[in-house]
Amino acid sequence: MTTPEFASNRDNFCYRHPGRQSFVLCQRCMRTICPECQTQGPVGVICPECMKAQRKAQSPAQKHANRRWGGGAVAMAGRSGRPMVTYVLLAITSAIGLLQRFPASAARSPSSCGSGPPTSTPISRVRRSSPGACSPCSSCTAGSSTSR
């Protein structure tokens, strides 16, 4: 259902494929391009001629970066297309999180000196319910002196 005016206007068709209708413009030269001719750029689409000009204008460092990183896939490891660095960081963070949920050593267990979680009260001021409830060890002298 195209009108004769629409069909006669060449701005509504791809400049490389005159039979293909398109309304997308190249962001550099502003020519109409069809989906087959479009190359996605950082801001919009670019036609093949502008893409060639852009590649020719690249510095040697930019060309090296494109070869090394595959054209911008910085977070991808190898050629698999998977973000391996992200997966490794997630695994390490998860492992550390799980390890923090378990007690680190026997020093925090209720059977060791102090019989409970550490408090801000000094040991010399703690009143024990019965003398000798804590067996003396090398790290505390609570068993040798009982203060009431």
WOJOLIN-V799362 format. One record per run of one state. SS is the DSSP state (alpha for helix, beta for strand, coil for the rest). FROM is the first residue (numbers start at 1). LEN is the number of residues. Records with the same first field share a line. If there is no record, write none. Layout:
SS: FROM-LEN, FROM-LEN
//
This chain:
coil: 1-3, 9-1, 14-7, 22-2, 26-6, 34-5, 42-2, 47-1, 57-3, 70-14, 100-6, 109-14, 126-23
alpha: 4-5, 10-3, 48-9, 60-10, 84-16, 106-3, 123-3
beta: 13-1, 21-1, 24-2, 32-2, 39-3, 44-3
//
